[in-house]
Amino acid sequence: MTVDIDRLVSRLTNAVGTAHLLTDPQVTAAYETDFTGRFGGPSRLVVRPGDTGEVAEVVRACAEAGAPIVPQGGNTGLVGGGVPARGEVVMSLRRLSGLGPVDPGAMQITAGAGVTLTSLQREVRIHELDFGVDFTARDSATIGGMIATNAGGERVLRHGTTRACVTGIEAVLADGSVIDRLGGLPKDNTGYDLTGLLVGSEGTLGIVTRARLRLTPLLERRVAALLALGSLEDAQEVLAALRGLESLEMAEFFFAAGLELVCAQAGMPAPFRSPYPVYLLVECAARQDPAADLMAALEGLKIVRDAAVGVDSADRHRLAAYREGHAEAINSAGVPVKLDVAVPPAELPAFIEDVVEMVAGQATPYLFGHLAEGNVHVNLVGAADPEAITDRVLRRVASAGGSISAEHGVGRAKVPWLALSRSPAEIAAMRAIKGALDPQGLLNPGVLLGA
């Protein structure tokens, strides 16, 4: 179908106003490339609706014109799932930034898709509540994008992924109709779980406009420890010793090469006098000070070669910076091939050893991740043939019984390898759902399932 661009521009202007319809290439460029710099393309235009009604009107106009839509949140994605590829209309949802009142009885809040994670955290903490999901890109990542990708982050060990924290969704479907499941009922068995279906669908089934979110008590008494270790197996042994702590919230691992890069890029001093092969950052949170329990659990673990402990906020953030600084430091070293994968925890040491060996001489590897889930962020800088090296790593993931995408989605980047993690029957079922909800294929075409 040939798109009548003049008519489409007129309809979208009527829907959102001139100020929120962007056509100047110098302005739209900011919406056309993802965080990695590897994925992107031209957009036909960028439209910025301000509420659910405007989203629905934009979708109806695009559907009638046959114009594909790419929903976009904070544009912090790493797999090309939120940027255009072939002249699609980019729908930025950042203006959907409304926050409803906190419901302290239900421990829930309704948030617009454009609310940043930091804004949500700031609001609910006033009420001595918190949101279970947290990660480095909190200042720019939006609730809609987190839901679309089922984001994980640093606290999955205790609170689960975004899916576990969503009790309801409002979304606009491909025909412009609106699904409203914002009641937040803890029990509701009236048919299919449409909320669960939309979480992790990467904008291919509907455009999330608002969500009802489950909150947790705010645990302000915290302690962090950065542990120096000789191997990843030692890190797993430490984690096993800490599993009995109800307060354990985080267990993040990284390696000497990554730490060295972070320190050089950020101008930070090394945490210890000597370098060590592996580092494990753990954090505990509770109503009462968890420091004594953490120290008691670590006592006698001779495999811990050195340790730095942070109790007050400044020290905890200083220790966290060694882990959270990885993404920025790696990007400063070059455009990386980023592969967010997961393997069974028992397979993790062998997998990492094999990856380092298989990319030797082809790329510089920087690996880090979430130890409890076997989730590794594989970053390969300087790869001459990104597709070939991606193929080798993802096939190794599959051979270990893992997932080619642990928390960032499939996007466009991993479509060719979806069959490594999903059976033909599963892929057929997903295509059937996509065809039923979006028969024209206008929502995020090419993402997740490909063409």
N, C-alpha and C positions, 0 to 999 in steps of 0.2 A: 504494500500500500504506500502510495506517495503521500507524504505529510504536507498538508497545506500550512506552511509555517506561519504565514501572516494571520490566518484565522486562529491558529493555535495561540500565537502571541496575544492576539486580541482577547481571547477567552481567558487566558491565564492572567492577563493584566486586570481584567474585570474581577477575577477571583482574589488576587492577592495585592493588587495595587502596583503601580509603576516601580516604586522603590524596591520591591521584592521580586522583581523579574529581571534577572541579570543576563545580558547578552554581550557585553563588552569582553572580548577575549582576555584583556589584561586583568579583568575582575574575575572571570570564570576560571582562570588558570588555577586559582587556589583550591578549587573543588575537583580538579581533574587528575591529580596524582596522589597516590597513597603515601603513607608514612615511610615506606621503604624506598620510594623513588623508583621502584621496578615496574609498577603497574599504573596504568592510566591511559587516557585517550581524550579525544575531543568530545565536548558536550554540545548538544544543540542549543541549550540554554540552561540556566539554573533558576529554579523557582523556590521561594522561601515562604511557605504557608505559615500562618500564625496560630491556627487552631484546627480542630478535627474537621469542622465544616469546610474550611479552605482546602485541607488535604483531600477530602472527598470530591470537591469540585474540580481540583486539579487532576485527580485520577480519572474522573469522568471525561474531562476535556481531552486528556491524552488517549484514553481508550477510544473515543470517537474519532480521533485523528490518526490512530494507529501508531502513536509515538511511544516507544519504550521508555520506562522510568527506572532510574537507579536511586533508591532511597539512600540518604547519607546522614550520618550523625556527626560525631566529632572528627571523623576521618582519621582515626588512629589505627585502622585495620592494616594487616600485614599480608593479606592474600588477594588483594584486588577485588574484594567483594563489595566495596562501597564507592567505586569510582567508575566513570564511563569508559567504554572501549571503542564504540563505533557511533558516536553522535547521539547517545541517549539524552533524555531530559534528566538532569540531576535534581532531585527533590531534597533540599537541605531541610532537616527537621529541627535545627538548632533553636528556632523561635518558639517551639513548643516547650517552653521552659517553666511552665506553671507547676507549683507544688501545692497540693491540698493540705488540709490540717492533719496533724498527727492524731491518729486514733489510739490513745494509750491503752484502752481496754483490749482492743484486738491486736495491738502492737503492729499497726499497719499504716501506710501512707500511700496516697495516689500521686504519681509523678508523671509529668509530661515527658515525651520521648527525648526532648532536647535538654533535659536537666543533666548537668554534669555530675559525675560521681562525687566530686568534692562538694558541690552545692547541696546534694542530698545529705552527705555526711554532716555538713555544718548545720543544716536545719534540724535533723533528728537528734543530734547530740545535745542540743539545747534542752531537749525533753528527756535526757539521760537514756537515750536509745541509740542504736547503731544499725548499720546495714552490713550484712555478713560478707559481702564481696568487696575486695580491695585489691588494687594493683597500681603499678607505677604511673600509668597514664591517667590517673584519677582527675587531673585538672582539666582534661579535654575530652575524655571518653564520656559518651552520653548513655543514659539509661536505655534508649531505644536501640542503640548499637550493641550494648551489652546483652540485651535480650535477643536480638537478631542472631548473635553469634554464640549465645550461651557462655558468656565470658566466665573464666575461672578465677585466676589470680592467686594471691598468697594465702588465703584463708580457707581454701577448699578442704583442707585437712579437718577443719572443725565445722564449717558452715555449709559446705557443698558449693556447687556452681550457681550461676545466676538462676537457673531453672528452679532450684530448691528455695529461692527467695522471692519467687513471683507467684502471687495467689490469684491474679486476674489480669486481663489485657483488654484494652480497646484498640481495634485495628480497622483500617480501611481495606476492603478487598479490591480485586482488580476491576470490578464493575462500578466502584464508587460506593457500594453499600458498606455499612458500619456494623461491626461486631462489638458489643459492649458486654464484657464479662468482668466488671469492676466491683462486683459485690464483695469479693474477698471472703466468701463463706469457707470455713475450714472443711465442711462436708457438703458435697454436691455431686450426686451420682446421676444427673439427668443427661445421660448420653455421652457423646464423644468429648474428650478433653481438648477443646479448641485452644485453650491457653497453652497447654503443653505442646501442642502441635506447632504453634507459631514461635515458641521459644526455640532458637537454633535453626530457624528456617531461612535465615540470611536474606530476608526481604523478598523471597521468591513466591510467597503465598499471600502475603498481606503486608501492609505498612503499619507498624505499631505506632500509635499516637499517644497513648497513656498506659500506665501499668499500676496495678495495686501490688505493693511490695511488703513483704514480711520483714519486720524489724527484730532486733535482738537487744537484750539489755546492754547498756554501755558499761564496759569493763575497763575502768581507768587505771587500775593497778596492774602494771605491766613490767616485765623484765625481758631483755633480749640478751643473747649470748652469741658471739661469733667464735666458732670452734675451729681450730686448726687440726687437720687430720692427714693421715698418710695415704688413704685410699678411699674410694667410694664405698667399698665394703665396710670400712670402719665407720663411715657416715651412717650407713644403714644399721649397723650395730648400735650406734648412739641413738638413732631414732627409735629402735626397738626398746631401748632402755627408758626412753621418755614417753612412750605410748601410754603408760599408766597414769600420766598426769592429765587430769581433766582440764587443766588450764592451757595445755599445749595448743597453739593456734597456727604456728608457722614452722616449716622446715625447708629451707631453701639452700640449694647447693650450687657451688661454682668452683672454678679451678684457678690455678696459679696464673695462667695466661690471661684470663679475663680480669682478674684482680689487678695485674700489672697494667693492663690497658686502661682500666677505670682510673687508677691512681695517676697515670700519666696524662690522661685526657682532662681530668677534673682538678689536677694539681693537689691531690690528697696524699697525705703520708700513708705509708703501709701500716696495716694494723698491728703487725708483729715485727720483731727485729729480723727474723729470718723468714724466707718464703716457705710455704708448704704446698704439697700437691693438691689438696682438697680443702674446701672451707664449707662449713655448715652454719647457716644463720638460723637460730631458733628464737621463737618468741612465745611467751606465756602471758595470759591475761586472766584476771579473776577479780572478784570483789575484794578479797583480801590479798595482801602482798604475796605473789607467787614465787618470789626470789628464793626463799629458803627451800621450798620444795624442788625447784629446778637445781639448785646447788647440791642438794642431797642426792638427786637422781644422777647427777654427773659425777659425784664423788666416787672414787674407786675405778672410774673408767680410764685405765692407763693408756688407752688408744688416743685419748685427747692430748695432743702434744702442746697446745697452748690455748688460751681462752681470753677473750675480752668481754666483759659484762657491762651492760647498760641498764640502769634502773630509771634514771630521770629521762625526761623527754629528749633533751639535747643529745645525751649519749646514745639513746636508742636510735634516733635518726642518723647519728653519725655512723653507727654500725650498719644500719639499713642501706645507707648510701653506697656501700661497697657492692651490694647486690643490685639495688635499683639503678645504679649508674651504668649498668651493662649495656642497655639498649642504645643510649645516647653515645657511649664510648665506641661501640661497635660501628654505629652509623658514621662516626667521624673517621673511622679507619677505611671506609669504602662502602660501596653499595653491596649489602650482604644478601646472600640467598638465605632466607629465613624459613626454617621448617620446624613448626610446632608439632611435636609428636609425643606419643606415649607408648610405653612398653610395660609388660608386667614387671613390677618392681624387682622380682628375682632375676630378670633378664637385663636389668639396667647396666650393671658394670660391664658385662660382655658387649652389650650394644654400643656403649660409649667408646670402648676400646676399639671396636671394629670400625666405627665411624671415623675416628682419628686416623686409623691406619688406611682406610680406603680413600681418604681425601688428601693424604700426604702428597705434596708436590703439585697438587691441583688447586688447593685453596687453604686459607688459614682458618682453622676451626676455633670458634668460641662457643662453649656449651655451658648452659646453666639451666636451672629449673626447680621443680617442686618435687622433692624427694619422695614424699608419701604416696604420690599418685604415679610415680614413674614417668612424669611429664618433663620432657627435655626440650628446651629451646635451642635448636641447632642453628648456628649462625656461621655461614661460610663466606669469608671475604676473599675477593680476588678470583672467584671461579671463572675460568675461561669459557666453560660450557655449562651454564646453570641447569639446563634441562637434563643433561646426562648425569650430572652429580646428584640432582634431585631424585632421579630415577633409582640410582644405586642406593641412596639412603632410605627412600621410602620402601623399596623392596626388602631391605634389611629389617625395617620396622615390621612389615607384614610377616616376615619369616619368624619374628619373635612373638607373633600373636598380638601385635599392638595396633594402634590407631594412627592413621596418617595425619589426623588433626585432633589435637587434644582440647584446645580451647579457642582457637582463632577462626575456626570455620574452614570450609573447603575453598570458598571464593571462586576466583577464576584460576588461581595458581595451581590447584591440586585436582582439578576436574579430570585430567587424564589418568589419575591414579585412584579414583574413587573406588573402583572395583577391587582394589587391594584390601579395603576395609568393609565393603558392603557386597553381599551376594547378589546375583542376577535377580532373584526374587525380590529382594529389598529395594533394589534400584528401580525395578518395574513398579513396585508399589508406590515409591516416591514420585515417579513420573505420572502415575495415575492420579495421585493427589494434586500434583501441580497442574495437570490438564483439567481437572475438575474445577479448581479454584481460579485458574488463570488460563482459560482456553486460548487466548490470543498470544500468550507468552510475553506479556508486556512488562511484568515485574522482574527487574534484575535479570534480564536475559543473559544466558551464558554462565551464570553463577550457580555453583553447586552441582547441577546436573548437566551443564554444558548446553550445546545447541539442541 
